[in-house]
């Protein structure tokens, strides 16, 4: 089972690396566009365009910072051993799905099995954290029983 956690960890790391690359590329393009823009005779139009470019730069910086924080979080749970209760780094088998408590990366497909990479800070992650095998929690009007924690 530890091999599964290692593979899920790598899928999450690849997901975050792709987000970082995308944000860096978008930020670079926005900065280049801002630098290339020259003031035209239509002052208001220029100022509006400049402001939109600045908002784009700010948004991409925020996305980049968020992705880097997620990567740090992911690194912090790399070798978390199994425990009796659910925490960051746990692989949780429930009566209705398997959850990797790590980062919000969504649905991951690995060797024909579907896993859900979720953050401990997500609504379902908060419900699961601290629970033990055989405990039950409800989310979106659905009941889940914890079968195993790895």
KEKENU-350734 format. One record per atom (N, C-alpha, C): x, y, z; residue in three letters. Coordinates in steps of 0.2 Angstrom, whole numbers, padded with zeros to 4 digits, always signed. Example, Ala and Ser with C-alpha at 12.3 -4.5 7.8 and 13.67 -1.06 7.14 Angstrom:
% residues 2
+0066-0028+0039ALA/+0062-0022+0039ALA/+0066-0016+0039ALA/+0064-0011+0035SER/+0068-0005+0036SER/+0064+0000+0039SER/
% end
This chain:
% residues 150
+0004-0006+0000UNK/+0000+0000+0000UNK/+0004+0006+0000UNK/+0010+0006+0003UNK/+0015+0012+0003UNK/+0017+0014-0004UNK/+0017+0009-0009UNK/+0019+0010-0016UNK/+0013+0014-0019UNK/+0007+0013-0017UNK/+0001+0017-0019UNK/+0002+0024-0017UNK/+0003+0025-0011UNK/+0004+0032-0008UNK/+0010+0035-0011UNK/+0015+0032-0013UNK/+0021+0035-0016UNK/+0019+0037-0023UNK/+0015+0033-0027UNK/+0013+0035-0033UNK/+0008+0040-0033UNK/+0003+0040-0029UNK/-0002+0046-0028UNK/+0002+0052-0026UNK/+0007+0052-0022UNK/+0011+0058-0020UNK/+0014+0061-0027UNK/+0017+0056-0031UNK/+0020+0058-0037UNK/+0015+0062-0042UNK/+0009+0059-0042UNK/+0004+0062-0047UNK/+0002+0069-0044UNK/+0002+0069-0037UNK/+0000+0076-0035UNK/+0006+0081-0036UNK/+0012+0079-0035UNK/+0018+0083-0037UNK/+0018+0085-0044UNK/+0016+0080-0048UNK/+0016+0082-0056UNK/+0011+0087-0057UNK/+0005+0086-0054UNK/-0001+0091-0054UNK/+0002+0098-0052UNK/+0005+0099-0046UNK/+0007+0105-0044UNK/+0013+0108-0048UNK/+0017+0104-0050UNK/+0023+0106-0055UNK/+0020+0109-0061UNK/+0014+0106-0064UNK/+0011+0109-0070UNK/+0008+0115-0068UNK/+0004+0116-0062UNK/+0001+0122-0061UNK/+0007+0128-0060UNK/+0012+0126-0057UNK/+0018+0131-0056UNK/+0020+0133-0063UNK/+0021+0129-0067UNK/+0024+0130-0074UNK/+0019+0135-0078UNK/+0012+0133-0077UNK/+0007+0137-0081UNK/+0007+0144-0078UNK/+0007+0145-0071UNK/+0007+0151-0068UNK/+0013+0155-0070UNK/+0019+0152-0070UNK/+0025+0156-0072UNK/+0025+0158-0079UNK/+0022+0154-0084UNK/+0022+0156-0091UNK/+0017+0161-0092UNK/+0011+0161-0088UNK/+0006+0166-0089UNK/+0008+0173-0086UNK/+0012+0172-0081UNK/+0015+0178-0077UNK/+0020+0182-0082UNK/+0024+0178-0085UNK/+0029+0180-0089UNK/+0026+0184-0095UNK/+0021+0180-0098UNK/+0017+0183-0104UNK/+0014+0190-0102UNK/+0011+0190-0096UNK/+0008+0196-0094UNK/+0013+0202-0093UNK/+0018+0200-0090UNK/+0023+0205-0089UNK/+0026+0208-0096UNK/+0027+0203-0100UNK/+0030+0205-0107UNK/+0025+0210-0111UNK/+0018+0208-0110UNK/+0013+0212-0113UNK/+0013+0219-0110UNK/+0014+0219-0104UNK/+0014+0226-0100UNK/+0020+0230-0102UNK/+0025+0227-0103UNK/+0031+0230-0105UNK/+0031+0233-0112UNK/+0028+0229-0116UNK/+0027+0230-0124UNK/+0022+0236-0125UNK/+0017+0237-0121UNK/+0012+0241-0122UNK/+0015+0249-0121UNK/+0014+0252-0126UNK/+0016+0259-0126UNK/+0010+0264-0126UNK/+0011+0270-0123UNK/+0005+0274-0122UNK/+0003+0277-0129UNK/-0004+0277-0129UNK/-0007+0279-0135UNK/-0010+0286-0134UNK/-0013+0289-0139UNK/-0016+0295-0138UNK/-0023+0295-0135UNK/-0025+0289-0134UNK/-0032+0287-0131UNK/-0030+0286-0124UNK/-0029+0291-0119UNK/-0026+0290-0113UNK/-0030+0285-0108UNK/-0037+0286-0108UNK/-0041+0282-0104UNK/-0041+0275-0106UNK/-0041+0273-0113UNK/-0040+0267-0115UNK/-0034+0264-0113UNK/-0028+0267-0113UNK/-0022+0265-0111UNK/-0022+0263-0104UNK/-0025+0268-0100UNK/-0025+0266-0092UNK/-0029+0260-0091UNK/-0035+0259-0094UNK/-0039+0254-0093UNK/-0035+0247-0095UNK/-0032+0247-0101UNK/-0028+0241-0103UNK/-0022+0240-0098UNK/-0019+0245-0096UNK/-0013+0244-0091UNK/-0016+0241-0084UNK/-0022+0244-0082UNK/-0025+0241-0076UNK/-0027+0234-0077UNK/-0029+0232-0082UNK/-0031+0225-0084UNK/-0025+0221-0084UNK/-0020+0223-0087UNK/-0013+0219-0087UNK/-0011+0218-0080UNK/-0011+0224-0076UNK/-0009+0223-0069UNK/-0013+0218-0065UNK/-0019+0218-0066UNK/-0023+0213-0062UNK/-0022+0206-0064UNK/-0020+0205-0071UNK/-0018+0199-0073UNK/-0011+0197-0070UNK/-0007+0201-0070UNK/+0000+0200-0066UNK/-0002+0198-0059UNK/-0006+0202-0056UNK/-0007+0201-0048UNK/-0010+0194-0048UNK/-0015+0192-0052UNK/-0019+0186-0051UNK/-0014+0180-0053UNK/-0009+0181-0058UNK/-0005+0175-0059UNK/+0001+0174-0053UNK/+0002+0180-0050UNK/+0007+0180-0045UNK/+0004+0176-0039UNK/-0003+0177-0038UNK/-0006+0174-0032UNK/-0007+0166-0034UNK/-0009+0165-0040UNK/-0009+0157-0042UNK/-0002+0154-0041UNK/+0003+0157-0043UNK/+0010+0155-0042UNK/+0011+0154-0035UNK/+0010+0158-0031UNK/+0011+0158-0023UNK/+0007+0152-0020UNK/+0001+0152-0022UNK/-0003+0146-0020UNK/-0001+0139-0022UNK/+0002+0139-0028UNK/+0004+0132-0030UNK/+0011+0131-0027UNK/+0015+0135-0025UNK/+0021+0134-0022UNK/+0020+0132-0015UNK/+0015+0135-0012UNK/+0013+0133-0005UNK/+0010+0126-0005UNK/+0006+0124-0010UNK/+0004+0117-0010UNK/+0010+0113-0011UNK/+0015+0114-0015UNK/+0020+0110-0016UNK/+0024+0109-0009UNK/+0025+0115-0005UNK/+0028+0114+0002UNK/+0024+0109+0006UNK/+0017+0110+0006UNK/+0013+0106+0010UNK/+0014+0098+0008UNK/+0014+0097+0001UNK/+0015+0091-0001UNK/+0021+0088+0001UNK/+0027+0092+0001UNK/+0033+0089+0003UNK/+0033+0087+0010UNK/+0029+0091+0014UNK/+0029+0090+0021UNK/+0026+0083+0023UNK/+0022+0080+0019UNK/+0018+0074+0020UNK/+0021+0068+0016UNK/+0027+0069+0013UNK/+0029+0064+0009UNK/+0030+0057+0012UNK/+0033+0057+0018UNK/+0034+0050+0021UNK/+0030+0049+0028UNK/+0024+0052+0028UNK/+0020+0051+0034UNK/+0018+0044+0035UNK/+0019+0041+0040UNK/+0018+0034+0041UNK/+0010+0033+0043UNK/+0008+0027+0042UNK/+0001+0026+0044UNK/-0001+0027+0051UNK/-0007+0030+0052UNK/-0008+0031+0059UNK/-0015+0028+0061UNK/-0017+0028+0067UNK/-0024+0026+0069UNK/-0030+0031+0067UNK/-0028+0037+0066UNK/-0033+0042+0064UNK/-0031+0046+0058UNK/-0036+0048+0054UNK/-0034+0052+0048UNK/-0031+0058+0049UNK/-0026+0060+0045UNK/-0022+0066+0046UNK/-0019+0067+0039UNK/-0016+0073+0038UNK/-0012+0075+0032UNK/-0008+0069+0030UNK/-0008+0067+0024UNK/-0004+0061+0021UNK/-0007+0054+0022UNK/-0013+0054+0025UNK/-0016+0047+0025UNK/-0020+0045+0019UNK/-0020+0039+0017UNK/-0023+0036+0012UNK/-0029+0033+0015UNK/-0035+0035+0014UNK/-0041+0033+0017UNK/-0046+0029+0013UNK/-0047+0023+0014UNK/-0052+0018+0011UNK/-0059+0019+0014UNK/-0064+0021+0011UNK/-0070+0021+0014UNK/-0075+0017+0010UNK/-0081+0017+0012UNK/-0086+0012+0009UNK/-0088+0015+0002UNK/-0086+0021+0001UNK/-0088+0024-0006UNK/-0082+0028-0009UNK/-0077+0026-0009UNK/-0071+0029-0012UNK/-0065+0029-0008UNK/-0059+0031-0011UNK/-0053+0031-0008UNK/-0050+0038-0008UNK/-0048+0041-0003UNK/-0046+0048-0002UNK/-0039+0048+0000UNK/-0035+0052-0004UNK/-0028+0054-0002UNK/-0028+0061+0001UNK/-0027+0061+0008UNK/-0027+0068+0011UNK/-0020+0071+0010UNK/-0020+0076+0005UNK/-0014+0079+0003UNK/-0016+0086+0001UNK/-0017+0087-0006UNK/-0018+0093-0009UNK/-0025+0092-0013UNK/-0028+0098-0014UNK/-0034+0097-0019UNK/-0032+0097-0026UNK/-0031+0090-0028UNK/-0029+0089-0035UNK/-0035+0085-0038UNK/-0040+0084-0035UNK/-0046+0081-0038UNK/-0045+0073-0039UNK/-0049+0071-0044UNK/-0049+0064-0046UNK/-0042+0062-0049UNK/-0039+0056-0046UNK/-0033+0054-0049UNK/-0034+0046-0051UNK/-0032+0044-0057UNK/-0033+0037-0059UNK/-0026+0034-0059UNK/-0026+0029-0055UNK/-0020+0025-0054UNK/-0021+0018-0055UNK/-0018+0014-0060UNK/-0019+0007-0061UNK/-0026+0005-0061UNK/-0030+0008-0064UNK/-0037+0007-0065UNK/-0041+0008-0059UNK/-0039+0011-0054UNK/-0042+0013-0048UNK/-0043+0021-0048UNK/-0049+0023-0045UNK/-0050+0030-0044UNK/-0048+0032-0037UNK/-0044+0038-0036UNK/-0043+0040-0030UNK/-0045+0048-0030UNK/-0046+0051-0024UNK/-0048+0058-0024UNK/-0042+0061-0019UNK/-0039+0065-0022UNK/-0034+0069-0018UNK/-0037+0075-0016UNK/-0038+0076-0009UNK/-0041+0081-0006UNK/-0037+0084-0001UNK/-0038+0091+0001UNK/-0035+0094+0006UNK/-0038+0093+0013UNK/-0034+0093+0018UNK/-0037+0092+0025UNK/-0041+0098+0026UNK/-0040+0104+0023UNK/-0044+0110+0024UNK/-0050+0110+0020UNK/-0051+0105+0015UNK/-0058+0105+0012UNK/-0063+0103+0016UNK/-0070+0104+0014UNK/-0075+0102+0018UNK/-0075+0095+0020UNK/-0074+0090+0015UNK/-0074+0083+0017UNK/-0068+0081+0021UNK/-0062+0085+0019UNK/-0056+0083+0023UNK/-0057+0085+0030UNK/-0060+0091+0032UNK/-0061+0093+0039UNK/-0066+0087+0042UNK/-0071+0085+0039UNK/-0075+0079+0042UNK/-0071+0073+0043UNK/-0066+0071+0039UNK/-0063+0065+0040UNK/-0057+0066+0045UNK/-0054+0071+0045UNK/-0048+0072+0050UNK/-0050+0070+0057UNK/-0045+0066+0059UNK/-0046+0063+0066UNK/-0050+0057+0067UNK/-0054+0055+0062UNK/-0058+0049+0062UNK/-0054+0043+0062UNK/-0057+0037+0064UNK/-0053+0031+0064UNK/-0057+0026+0060UNK/-0054+0020+0059UNK/-0057+0014+0056UNK/-0064+0013+0059UNK/-0069+0011+0055UNK/-0076+0010+0057UNK/-0080+0016+0059UNK/-0077+0022+0059UNK/-0081+0027+0061UNK/-0085+0030+0054UNK/-0090+0033+0055UNK/-0094+0036+0049UNK/-0094+0043+0049UNK/-0095+0046+0043UNK/-0096+0053+0043UNK/-0100+0054+0037UNK/-0104+0060+0036UNK/-0109+0061+0031UNK/-0106+0067+0027UNK/-0107+0067+0021UNK/-0105+0072+0016UNK/-0110+0072+0010UNK/-0113+0078+0009UNK/-0117+0079+0003UNK/-0123+0073+0004UNK/-0126+0073+0009UNK/-0131+0068+0010UNK/-0129+0061+0009UNK/-0123+0059+0009UNK/-0120+0052+0008UNK/-0116+0050+0014UNK/-0117+0044+0016UNK/-0114+0042+0022UNK/-0107+0038+0020UNK/-0102+0039+0023UNK/-0096+0035+0022UNK/-0093+0032+0028UNK/-0091+0025+0028UNK/-0088+0022+0033UNK/-0081+0021+0032UNK/-0077+0022+0036UNK/-0070+0022+0035UNK/-0068+0014+0036UNK/-0065+0012+0031UNK/-0063+0004+0031UNK/-0056+0003+0033UNK/-0051+0008+0030UNK/-0044+0007+0032UNK/-0041+0014+0031UNK/-0035+0015+0035UNK/-0031+0021+0035UNK/-0024+0019+0034UNK/-0021+0021+0029UNK/-0014+0019+0027UNK/-0010+0025+0027UNK/
% end
